Amino acid sequence: MALSWTVAFVFGLGLISTFSTIRNVYRLATGREDLNFTQIIIKHGYQSEHHTVQTEDGYLLTIFRITEAANCTKGKTKTPVLLMNGLLASADCFLDAGVKAGLPFLLSDACFDLWVGNARGTYYGRRHTTLNPDSDKEFWDFSVDEIGLHDVPATIDYVLNYTGAEKLNYVGISQGAGSFFVMCSERPGYCEKAKVLIGLAPATRHTNAKSIVFRQITTIIRDHEKLLHTFGFWEFAWKGFADVFKTVCQHKPEFCEAFIAYLDASHPGSISIDSLKEALEHFPAGTSLKNLARYGQSVNGERYCKFDYGHEKNMEIYGGDPPDFNLSAVSIPVVILQGKNDGIVDYSDVKWTIDRLPNVKEFVMIEDPLWNHLDMVIANKIPELLFPKILEYLLLYDGNGNGTTSIPES
């Protein structure tokens, strides 16, 4: 059975590659092109800049800063805000909820100096000073461990150097929050470059994840990563199926709701068909197979630790078993928002994380009992159920404020 799953998976990756090629040829022939972050922003009456961050190990990451908001009528707040995406997502994914619900629109309309980051391996992080992602397998030798070790610190440094601010405020969804935890553990002093971390379904261990798709795909890749490499698969990107799913969603919305339930958890009506169609233009945004193997280790274990290479290589690299990430090093104030129906980051794993963080200011369970993982990014009720708490804490830690104002107990 395991072998048949693997054969099917390899065949599926081949189909994905073929669909991607056909899709790109079709778009070139018809003159169609996907809008990037800046173009989407402009379409809605906003303005943005794109910047290039170079990491210590040579990755080139495109990040965005919203410079003009359609509904900001006063000066920008003093403390920059960095919004960081999750696994297989890019900055574009935050826009897919639309101008009335997307976090970049809401945050910039609230007059925050908003920056939106991208991790290596996404289509905005698919460049390097010396490596070619299409021919150099070394480019794809990374997981969330390296994203936290290099990408997040480099992006924070860039924003602070560019703006002249001493500190920023950080909002991370899933891997975006988990990679911040990695940074705090592995890069002494960097945690304190933020005033507050607002974690939306923060990803550490995934022991109790209920998503069938997430568990199966990551476990297959964990178990057969070397075999997949022999077939030439180092990158995971699924954009070739986007147009197919968009067409299906247009005519059979119930199919797409069922797909979301299988991918995450059921929440009928939470995501509009328009938002889902937009999301399929940008997700999955890409990552390495190694990163998905890393998550496969996470769903099949009970630790939050570094990549497990196997006994022999672990001894060579670590001198023993992969060490745990030190969550007690997350010294700054942390606010966590979680959905009760999250199929990828389960509440029990979030509770496990909270018990190990030294400075949690508040834990918020979203009021809607069906709120799932994808809702954090593209739900139509983000303005009512998610954004007010984010706004409260960003204002609390803005300017010269240090968060000493009384916070209501959760």
Number of C-alpha atoms within 10 A of each C-alpha: 6 10 10 9 13 18 13 12 16 18 12 12 19 14 15 18 19 13 19 18 13 13 18 14 12 13 12 11 9 8 8 10 10 11 13 12 22 17 13 19 22 14 11 13 12 20 17 19 13 14 16 15 22 19 21 12 12 15 23 22 25 23 25 21 22 24 16 20 25 16 14 15 10 9 10 18 17 18 25 27 26 25 24 28 23 23 21 23 25 28 26 27 25 24 24 26 27 20 18 13 23 25 25 25 24 20 22 24 21 20 22 26 23 27 27 23 27 29 36 28 28 26 20 22 23 21 20 17 11 11 16 14 16 11 9 12 16 11 22 23 14 19 22 27 21 19 25 25 21 24 29 25 21 17 25 24 17 18 23 17 11 9 14 10 14 15 22 27 22 24 23 24 25 21 25 29 28 25 30 28 27 29 27 25 22 18 15 11 12 17 22 16 18 21 23 28 25 25 25 27 30 27 27 25 24 26 22 20 21 20 19 15 17 20 22 14 17 24 21 19 24 22 15 16 18 15 13 19 14 9 11 11 19 23 23 22 22 20 22 21 19 21 15 13 18 21 12 15 18 15 10 13 17 14 14 19 22 15 15 20 18 16 19 24 24 19 20 13 12 18 20 18 17 14 19 23 20 21 22 21 21 26 20 22 25 24 26 24 26 24 27 26 23 24 28 23 26 27 22 17 14 14 17 22 20 21 22 17 15 11 13 11 13 17 13 10 11 14 12 13 18 19 15 13 19 17 19 15 21 24 18 19 20 21 21 23 21 24 25 19 22 24 26 27 28 25 19 14 21 21 11 13 17 19 12 14 18 15 15 19 18 19 17 15 18 17 12 13 12 17 24 28 25 21 22 27 25 25 26 20 19 20 15 10 17 24 17 12 17 20 14 11 20 26 17 19 21 21 15 9 12 12 17 8 9 7 12 7 8 8
